[in-house]
Amino acid sequence: MALIKSISGIRGTIGGKPGEGLSPLDVVKFTAAYATWAKQNSNNQKIKVVVGRDARISGEMVSALVVATLTGMGCNVVNIGLATTPTTEIAVTEENADGGLILTASHNPKQWNALKLLNSKGEFLNAEEGVQILEYAEAENFEFAEVDDLGEVSEKDYTQIHVQKVLDLELVDVEAIQKAGFSVAVDAVNSVGGIAMPALFSALGIKNVVEINCETTGHFAHTPEPIPENLKETSSIIGKSNVDVGFVVDPDVDRLVIINEDGSMFSEEYTLAAVSDYVLSQTPGSTVSNLSSSRVLRDVTEKHGKTYTASAVGEVNVVAKMKETNAVIGGEGNGGVIYPASHYGRDALVGAALFLTHLAKSGMKCSELRKTYPDYFMSKNKIELTPEIDVDVILLKMKEKYSHEKVNDIDGVKIDFENSWVHLRKSNTEPIIRIYSEARSVEETEKLAQKMIEEIKSIV
């Protein structure tokens, strides 16, 4: 059993003893701590909290606990039921709520669930706020409401509201998409994407939608992280389905992966680049992604004569840097598109609508559009160390060794070479150094990664 408490929420496997897995007691305690924080940060006498969940098996049970705890803390609850992460984020602002809880373990397997925490802007909490909630939970520093002060529950479906907001975006050209006459496929890995994505495509006027794993059973048909090794069967189905493009989402639909009409991967690292290419062609401005994302976004941004900036890893850090630089588009290389004209959160619905507009206006096949972007190949490795080794010292020595190159140390050590880069990060939970590398060929990428591994081992 596993239970991971972090500034972004609480995540764990269902079952086990309290404190060892995500037990009902842990759910109640953490929800009460969040409610305490939300009350302290609101001027409203009776606060309102939005609750949404993905379709995993434990979702109904966890949702019942969360809703009951919130009402027991004197909070009014808007329960939007099965909803994507971006749908829940949008619902917080639409409801003028004081916060929101998303019940999803994102791309983790079905035995996992989690509570993700939102502020009144529908955005994830920062580190300081997250630490405060952890302290409240640890100390059980919360007080439940008297009987006359219990909260009330209302229920509302926000999927169509979210879809309409996507259609209303200025850069989503519904007419161009309809004229293109696209056929699309979507793999929703048996979660809420099976509701949201077909609803979006229908609203965009796409008549032929091949639905793959769109039943919201929570029994994921394949490992839910949408990366190439988990999508071989999906790619094969799409390649044989005579569609123009295929989309894959993770269980909470904040990541978007594109598959070409021939079944080949567009690559999750290229989702953000392609969408940004279209946005920048219509709305001049800067872009942001995290340090571990592909260089292709920088190339696309500079092609348009604009500025690219890297942030520390983590959605909250990307959003902070986007606000700081007034970026018009940004996100993460794992297929996470953040489009401020909609909201500051990764949103696969927004990403798909903007990409379909881009594809329609390009007049190309999906695979042809992919070839217009430079090829990069990424490798992800790690070195496991003994607990007594000081990882920070190793990273400092690597930074000093490559001080003649472009080095960024806002999150570990990122070394930019002329045609490649490597990013070294320590794990927050175990003695591990993660090594992300990227170059123009698989061979170069692996060679660079091995070089870094050997150099780190020599320091150790």
C-alpha positions in Angstrom: 0.0 0.0 0.0 1.1 3.6 -0.6 0.1 7.0 0.6 1.9 10.1 -0.7 1.2 13.4 0.9 2.5 16.4 -1.0 1.8 20.1 -1.5 -0.4 19.3 -4.5 -2.7 16.9 -2.6 -2.9 13.4 -1.2 -2.4 10.3 -3.4 -2.5 6.7 -2.6 -3.7 3.1 -3.2 -7.1 2.2 -2.0 -7.3 0.0 1.1 -4.9 -0.9 3.9 -4.4 0.7 7.3 -4.9 4.4 7.9 -1.7 6.2 7.0 -0.5 3.4 4.9 -3.0 3.5 2.0 -5.7 6.0 0.9 -8.1 4.9 3.6 -11.5 6.5 4.3 -10.0 8.0 7.4 -7.2 9.7 5.4 -9.7 11.0 2.9 -11.8 12.6 5.7 -8.8 14.1 7.5 -7.3 15.6 4.4 -10.6 17.0 3.2 -11.3 18.6 6.6 -7.9 20.2 6.5 -8.5 21.6 3.0 -11.9 22.9 4.2 -10.2 24.6 7.1 -7.7 26.3 4.8 -10.5 27.3 2.3 -12.5 28.9 5.1 -9.6 30.9 6.3 -8.9 32.2 2.8 -12.5 33.3 2.1 -14.5 36.3 3.2 -17.7 34.3 2.8 -19.5 33.1 5.9 -20.6 29.9 4.1 -18.0 28.7 1.6 -18.7 26.8 -1.6 -16.6 24.0 -2.9 -16.8 22.2 -6.3 -16.2 18.4 -6.4 -15.6 16.5 -9.6 -14.1 13.0 -10.2 -12.8 10.7 -12.9 -14.3 7.3 -13.5 -12.0 5.1 -11.6 -13.6 2.3 -9.6 -13.0 3.9 -6.2 -14.3 7.3 -7.3 -17.9 7.0 -6.1 -16.7 5.9 -2.6 -14.1 8.6 -2.3 -16.6 11.2 -3.6 -19.2 10.2 -1.0 -16.6 10.7 1.8 -15.4 14.0 0.5 -18.8 15.5 0.0 -20.0 14.3 3.4 -16.9 15.7 5.1 -17.2 19.1 3.4 -20.8 19.4 4.4 -19.8 18.3 7.9 -17.3 21.1 7.9 -20.1 23.5 7.1 -19.3 23.9 3.4 -21.8 24.0 0.6 -20.9 21.6 -2.2 -21.5 21.7 -5.9 -21.1 18.1 -6.9 -20.5 17.9 -10.7 -20.0 14.1 -10.6 -18.1 12.6 -13.5 -16.0 15.4 -14.9 -12.6 16.1 -16.4 -9.9 17.9 -14.4 -10.2 21.0 -16.6 -14.1 20.8 -16.4 -13.8 21.0 -12.6 -11.4 23.9 -12.8 -13.8 25.8 -15.0 -16.7 25.0 -12.7 -14.9 26.6 -9.7 -14.9 30.0 -11.5 -18.3 29.6 -13.0 -19.8 28.9 -9.6 -17.8 31.7 -7.9 -16.7 29.0 -5.6 -14.1 29.3 -2.9 -12.2 26.2 -4.1 -12.5 22.8 -5.6 -11.5 19.2 -5.1 -10.7 16.9 -8.1 -10.8 13.2 -7.2 -8.4 11.6 -9.7 -5.0 9.9 -9.6 -4.4 11.1 -13.2 -2.4 8.5 -15.1 -1.8 6.2 -12.2 -3.3 2.6 -12.4 -6.8 1.8 -11.2 -5.9 1.0 -7.6 -4.8 4.6 -7.0 -6.9 7.6 -6.3 -6.1 11.2 -5.1 -7.5 14.5 -3.9 -6.2 17.4 -6.0 -6.7 20.8 -4.5 -7.9 24.0 -6.3 -8.1 27.6 -5.1 -10.9 30.1 -5.9 -9.4 30.7 -9.4 -9.7 27.0 -10.2 -5.9 26.7 -10.2 -3.7 24.4 -8.2 -2.4 25.6 -4.8 1.1 26.9 -4.5 3.7 25.3 -2.2 3.0 27.5 0.8 -0.7 26.8 0.7 -0.1 23.1 0.3 2.3 22.9 3.2 -0.3 24.7 5.4 -3.0 22.0 4.6 -0.5 19.2 5.3 0.2 20.8 8.7 -3.6 21.1 9.5 -4.1 17.4 8.5 -1.1 16.2 10.5 -2.2 18.1 13.6 -5.9 17.4 13.0 -6.4 21.1 13.3 -10.0 21.3 12.1 -13.4 21.7 13.7 -16.7 20.3 12.4 -19.9 22.3 12.1 -22.8 22.2 14.6 -26.0 20.7 13.3 -27.6 24.0 12.3 -24.5 25.0 10.3 -24.1 21.9 8.1 -23.5 22.5 4.5 -25.8 21.7 1.6 -25.2 19.7 -1.6 -26.3 20.6 -5.1 -25.6 18.7 -8.3 -24.8 20.0 -11.7 -23.4 18.6 -15.0 -20.6 20.9 -16.3 -19.5 18.9 -19.4 -21.6 20.7 -21.9 -20.8 24.1 -20.3 -17.1 23.3 -20.7 -17.6 22.2 -24.4 -19.5 25.4 -25.2 -16.7 27.4 -23.6 -14.2 25.7 -26.0 -16.4 26.4 -29.0 -16.6 30.1 -27.9 -12.8 30.5 -28.1 -11.9 33.0 -30.8 -9.2 30.7 -32.3 -11.4 27.6 -32.5 -12.8 27.7 -36.0 -15.8 25.4 -36.0 -16.7 26.2 -39.6 -13.2 25.3 -40.8 -13.3 22.0 -38.9 -16.8 21.2 -40.4 -15.7 22.0 -43.9 -12.7 19.7 -43.5 -15.1 16.8 -43.0 -12.8 15.1 -40.5 -13.2 11.6 -39.2 -11.5 11.2 -35.8 -10.8 8.4 -33.3 -10.5 8.8 -29.5 -9.2 6.5 -26.8 -10.5 7.6 -23.4 -9.0 4.7 -21.4 -12.5 3.9 -19.9 -12.7 7.2 -17.9 -14.4 10.6 -18.2 -12.8 11.3 -21.6 -15.4 8.9 -22.9 -18.0 11.4 -22.0 -16.2 14.7 -22.7 -14.3 14.0 -25.9 -17.2 12.6 -28.0 -19.4 15.5 -26.7 -16.7 18.0 -28.0 -16.4 16.3 -31.4 -20.2 16.2 -31.8 -20.4 19.9 -31.0 -17.7 20.6 -33.5 -19.8 19.0 -36.2 -17.6 15.9 -36.6 -20.0 13.1 -37.8 -17.7 10.1 -37.8 -16.1 9.4 -34.4 -14.5 6.1 -33.7 -14.7 5.5 -29.9 -12.1 3.3 -28.3 -12.3 2.5 -24.6 -15.0 5.2 -24.1 -17.1 3.2 -21.6 -16.7 4.9 -18.2 -16.1 1.7 -16.3 -12.9 2.7 -14.5 -11.4 -0.7 -15.6 -8.6 0.8 -17.7 -8.1 -1.1 -21.0 -4.4 -0.4 -20.9 -1.9 1.3 -18.7 -3.5 4.7 -18.4 -0.4 6.9 -19.0 -0.7 8.0 -22.7 2.9 7.2 -23.8 3.8 5.2 -26.9 4.6 1.9 -25.2 1.1 1.9 -23.7 -0.7 2.8 -27.0 0.5 0.1 -29.5 -3.0 -1.5 -29.8 -4.7 1.9 -30.0 -2.2 3.0 -32.7 -3.0 -0.2 -34.7 -6.8 0.4 -34.4 -6.4 4.0 -35.5 -4.2 3.1 -38.5 -6.9 0.6 -39.7 -9.9 2.9 -39.0 -9.6 5.2 -42.0 -9.7 8.4 -39.8 -7.9 11.6 -40.3 -6.5 11.8 -36.8 -6.6 10.0 -33.5 -6.6 11.4 -30.0 -5.7 9.7 -26.7 -6.4 11.2 -23.2 -5.5 10.2 -19.7 -8.1 9.3 -17.1 -8.7 13.0 -16.0 -8.3 14.4 -19.5 -5.7 17.1 -18.9 -3.2 15.4 -21.3 -3.7 15.0 -25.0 -1.7 12.7 -27.3 -2.2 12.7 -31.1 -1.9 9.7 -33.4 -1.5 10.2 -37.1 -3.9 8.8 -39.7 -1.5 6.0 -40.5 -1.3 4.9 -36.8 2.2 6.4 -36.3 2.7 8.7 -33.2 2.5 12.4 -33.6 4.3 12.3 -30.2 3.0 13.7 -27.0 5.9 16.2 -26.9 4.6 17.7 -30.1 1.0 18.3 -29.1 1.9 21.6 -27.4 4.3 22.6 -30.2 1.7 22.1 -32.9 -1.1 23.9 -31.0 1.4 26.7 -30.1 2.4 27.0 -33.8 -1.3 27.7 -34.7 -1.9 30.1 -31.7 1.3 32.1 -32.4 0.3 32.5 -36.1 -2.9 34.2 -34.9 -1.8 35.8 -31.5 1.8 37.0 -31.3 3.3 36.4 -27.8 5.6 34.4 -25.7 5.5 30.7 -24.7 6.4 28.6 -21.6 7.0 24.9 -20.9 8.9 23.2 -18.2 12.6 22.3 -18.2 12.0 18.6 -19.1 9.9 19.4 -22.2 11.1 19.1 -25.8 13.1 21.9 -27.4 10.6 21.8 -30.3 8.4 24.5 -28.6 11.4 26.8 -28.4 12.0 26.3 -32.1 8.4 26.9 -33.0 8.3 30.1 -30.9 11.5 31.5 -32.4 10.2 30.7 -35.9 7.4 33.2 -35.1 10.0 35.7 -33.8 8.9 35.4 -30.2 10.4 34.4 -26.8 10.3 31.0 -25.1 10.9 30.6 -21.4 11.4 27.5 -19.3 9.9 26.9 -15.9 10.5 24.5 -13.1 8.7 21.1 -13.5 5.1 21.1 -12.3 1.9 22.6 -13.6 1.8 25.3 -10.9 5.3 26.4 -11.8 4.4 26.6 -15.5 1.3 28.7 -14.8 3.3 31.0 -12.5 5.9 31.6 -15.3 3.2 32.0 -17.9 1.6 34.8 -15.8 5.0 36.4 -15.2 5.9 36.5 -18.9 2.3 37.1 -20.1 2.5 34.0 -22.3 -0.2 33.4 -24.9 0.2 29.6 -24.8 2.2 27.1 -22.7 2.1 23.8 -20.9 4.1 20.6 -20.5 5.6 18.2 -23.0 3.5 15.3 -21.7 0.6 16.6 -23.9 -0.6 19.2 -21.4 -1.8 22.4 -23.2 -2.5 25.5 -21.1 -4.3 28.2 -23.0 -4.9 31.3 -20.9 -7.7 32.6 -23.2 -9.6 29.7 -21.8 -8.2 29.1 -18.3 -4.8 28.4 -16.6 -5.0 24.6 -16.5 -4.0 21.8 -18.8 -7.0 21.0 -21.0 -7.2 18.2 -23.6 -10.6 19.6 -24.9 -9.0 23.0 -25.7 -5.9 21.3 -27.1 -8.0 19.0 -29.4 -10.2 21.9 -30.7 -7.2 24.1 -31.4 -5.3 21.2 -33.1 -8.3 20.3 -35.3 -8.5 24.0 -36.4 -4.8 24.0 -37.2 -5.1 20.7 -39.1 -8.1 22.0 -41.1 -6.4 25.3 -42.0 -3.1 23.5 -43.0 -4.8 21.4 -45.6 -2.4 18.6 -44.8 -2.7 15.1 -43.5 -1.8 14.7 -39.9 1.4 12.9 -40.6 2.4 15.6 -43.1 1.8 18.3 -40.5 4.0 16.4 -38.1 6.9 16.4 -40.7 6.9 20.2 -40.7 8.4 20.2 -37.2 12.1 19.3 -36.5 12.7 15.8 -35.1 13.9 15.4 -31.5 14.2 12.2 -29.6 14.0 12.1 -25.8 15.3 9.6 -23.3 14.3 9.2 -19.6 16.6 7.5 -17.2 17.4 7.4 -13.5 20.2 6.6 -11.1 19.4 5.0 -7.8 21.7 6.1 -5.0 22.2 5.1 -1.4 20.4 7.3 1.2 23.6 8.7 2.7 24.7 10.3 -0.7 24.0 14.0 -0.9 22.2 14.5 -4.3 22.5 18.3 -4.0 26.3 18.1 -3.9 26.3 15.9 -7.0 24.1 18.3 -8.9 26.3 21.2 -7.9 29.4 19.5 -9.1 27.7 18.7 -12.5 26.7 22.4 -12.7 30.3 23.5 -12.1 31.6 20.9 -14.6 29.4 22.4 -17.4 29.5 26.0 -16.4 30.9 26.9 -19.8 27.5 25.7 -21.3 24.0 27.2 -20.9 23.0 26.0 -17.4 19.6 26.5 -15.7 19.4 25.6 -12.0 15.9 26.6 -11.1 14.9 23.0 -10.8 17.9 20.6 -10.6 20.4 21.2 -13.4 19.5 21.7 -17.1 22.5 21.8 -19.5 21.8 23.2 -23.0 24.2 22.1 -25.7 24.0 23.3 -29.3 21.9 20.5 -30.6 20.9 18.7 -27.4 20.2 19.0 -23.7 20.1 17.1 -20.5 18.1 17.8 -17.3 19.2 16.3 -14.0 16.6 16.4 -11.2 16.5 14.8 -7.8 13.4 12.9 -6.5 11.6 14.5 -3.6 10.8 11.1 -2.1 13.7 8.8 -2.7 17.5 8.9 -3.4 17.2 9.1 -7.1 18.6 11.4 -9.8 16.3 11.5 -12.9 18.1 12.1 -16.2 16.1 13.5 -19.1 18.0 14.0 -22.4 17.1 15.1 -25.9 18.9 15.2 -29.2 18.3 15.0 -32.9 18.7 11.2 -33.1 18.0 8.3 -30.8 21.7 7.4 -30.8 22.8 10.9 -29.8 20.2 10.9 -27.0 21.2 7.6 -25.5 24.9 8.5 -25.8 24.3 11.8 -24.0 22.3 10.0 -21.2 25.0 7.4 -20.8 27.7 10.0 -20.6 25.9 11.8 -17.8 25.3 8.5 -15.9 29.0 7.7 -16.0 30.0 11.2 -14.9 27.6 11.1 -12.0 28.8 7.6 -11.0 32.4 8.9 -11.1 31.5 11.7 -8.7 29.8 9.3 -6.4 
